[in-house]
Amino acid sequence: MMADPLVRAAARIETSLGTSLRWFREDSGEALFGAGIALAIFAGLYVLHWLVRRWLPADSDGWPGVARGIVDRTLTLFLVAVALDGATHAVAPPGPLMRLVDGIFTIALAVQGALWLRELVLGLVRRRADASPEDARALGSAMGVITVLVNVVVWLLATILILDNLGVNVTALVAGLGVGGIAIGLAAQGIFSDLFAALAILFDRPFRVGDVISYGTSTGTVEHIGLKTTRIRALSGEQLVMANTKLLDQQVANLRRIEERRVVMNFGLVYQTPPDRLEALPGQLQALVEKVPATRFDRAVFTGFGASSLDFELVFFVTDPALEAMLSARQAVGFAIVRRFAELGLEFAYPTQTTFTAAPDGRLVDPTQISERPRA
């Protein structure tokens, strides 16, 4: 199948060259004018390419670095093809020569487009990884697989375009590639799922290497993000290995991104507490919290009548996200409450029961009113 298109292409080139020579001999003025236009277009594009490379330094970061990589991958042959195509549209060359130049331009555009697309995708990946050293290390092992996938896709598209321009019927080729791609995808479904999950972790950044995360019933520090698994060092010391797909299928809490921690303390007072002391208690609690560094008072309210206590709730925030700071602040507030309640004579409630005894006539006898029987 490939022989016939190649033969036709060779015949087309031979015909175009013969026609071009006759055109140069019979209409040399217009031919020289077209050649001059082609040289002018090429010179302008070459100077523009040189200026852009000078304007974008090689060691630039971010989008300028991606743009510099794309400019560096621009081929001189592509500039020549653009110049020839522009010149053929400015003059009136013979039909075979114009079709030959159009074919060369299409092939050059397909190759150059593949190079640009490859550099753009890989540049975006590198730009994402350069945001932090942790991401760069994590993405290092994935770059090889990403590069292979990008190369296969872009060059496959370029090859199909080139073959179609040469007159090859690419319908069967595209159908075969589709069926083969489906078969490969089904065979390696698990591997590709974990790979894309790893890329989602690296690009979307729900967590990074070094973050403390909590998922399911486990909590630990992320040590490595691989192509298939993520390794986590649990608080108890062992290393947990989770498939990337399974890890993203559940809710993950990133404890490193906590900005402040909320502390809730519930306690109860005995029913014998005087009402005026109950009313003054929220203000007393607020003053205690505000004396502790790195805390922000939220509320202190009476919540209800318990079975054996008058219930209160104290809520405050620790503005330091460190776990140790929260534990220290909670301890300081708790000790301050105990000390202040001892000064005010307030008693914490605890579950109690009072038993009443019935007299012989059926009346209830309050045990608190029974005095000790005098000795004989």
URGIGI-V701468 format. One record per pair of residues at least 6 apart in sequence whose ideal C-beta (glycine too) atoms are under 6 Angstrom apart, sorted by sequence separation. I is the first residue (numbers start at 1). J is the second residue. D is the distance in Angstrom with one decimal. If there is no record, write none. Layout:
I/J/D
I/J/D
//
This chain:
129/135/4.9
164/170/5.0
207/213/5.1
233/239/5.7
234/240/5.3
289/295/5.5
358/364/5.9
359/365/5.3
24/31/4.6
129/136/4.7
163/170/5.4
224/231/4.4
290/297/5.8
304/311/5.2
318/325/5.8
23/31/5.8
56/64/5.4
60/68/5.9
223/231/4.8
231/239/5.8
232/240/4.5
289/297/4.5
303/311/4.7
318/326/4.5
356/364/4.5
357/365/4.7
212/221/5.3
88/98/5.0
129/139/4.1
160/170/5.3
222/232/5.7
223/233/5.3
231/241/5.5
302/312/5.7
303/313/4.9
56/67/5.7
211/222/5.2
286/297/5.0
318/329/4.6
56/68/4.0
220/232/4.1
221/233/4.8
229/241/5.1
230/242/5.3
301/313/5.8
88/101/4.8
209/222/5.4
220/233/5.1
220/234/4.1
229/243/5.7
230/244/5.8
286/300/5.9
300/314/4.8
207/222/5.7
285/300/4.0
85/101/5.7
219/235/5.5
299/315/5.1
84/101/5.0
230/247/5.7
298/315/4.2
53/71/5.6
282/300/4.1
298/316/5.4
52/71/5.2
297/316/5.1
85/105/4.1
220/240/6.0
125/146/5.9
295/316/5.4
296/317/4.4
81/104/5.5
295/318/5.8
296/319/5.8
81/105/4.7
201/225/5.7
294/318/5.9
49/74/6.0
294/319/5.0
294/320/4.5
81/108/3.7
289/316/4.8
121/150/5.1
198/227/5.3
285/314/5.3
78/108/4.8
118/150/5.5
195/227/5.5
45/79/4.6
78/112/4.2
194/228/4.3
216/250/6.0
295/329/5.4
215/250/5.5
118/154/4.8
42/79/5.8
75/112/5.8
117/154/4.9
215/252/4.7
292/329/5.4
268/306/5.5
213/252/5.5
214/253/4.3
114/154/4.3
292/332/4.8
309/349/3.2
42/83/3.8
114/155/5.6
213/254/5.5
268/309/2.7
269/310/4.8
292/333/5.6
308/349/5.7
41/83/4.0
73/115/4.5
268/310/6.0
211/254/5.6
212/255/4.3
268/311/4.8
308/351/5.3
114/158/3.9
212/256/5.3
289/333/5.8
308/352/5.1
38/83/4.5
41/86/4.8
211/256/4.2
267/312/5.9
38/84/5.4
70/116/5.5
73/119/4.7
198/244/4.8
111/158/5.9
197/244/3.6
207/254/5.0
266/313/5.4
110/158/4.5
197/245/4.7
288/336/4.5
38/87/3.7
70/119/5.0
194/243/5.7
265/314/4.5
37/87/4.3
69/119/4.9
194/244/4.7
110/161/4.2
194/245/5.3
197/248/5.2
264/315/5.3
110/162/5.3
193/245/4.7
34/87/4.6
37/90/4.9
263/316/5.6
69/123/4.9
107/162/5.3
262/317/5.5
34/91/3.9
66/123/3.7
260/317/4.8
261/318/4.7
106/165/4.7
260/319/4.9
30/91/5.4
66/127/5.8
103/165/5.8
259/321/5.9
139/202/5.5
258/321/4.5
138/202/5.9
261/326/4.2
263/330/5.1
23/94/5.3
138/209/5.8
134/208/5.0
19/94/4.3
128/203/5.7
134/209/4.1
19/96/4.7
20/97/4.8
269/346/5.9
270/347/4.7
19/97/5.7
270/349/4.7
16/96/4.2
269/349/5.6
15/96/5.0
16/97/5.0
268/349/4.1
16/100/3.9
142/227/5.6
138/225/4.3
9/166/5.5
8/167/5.9
5/166/4.6
5/167/4.4
5/168/5.0
//
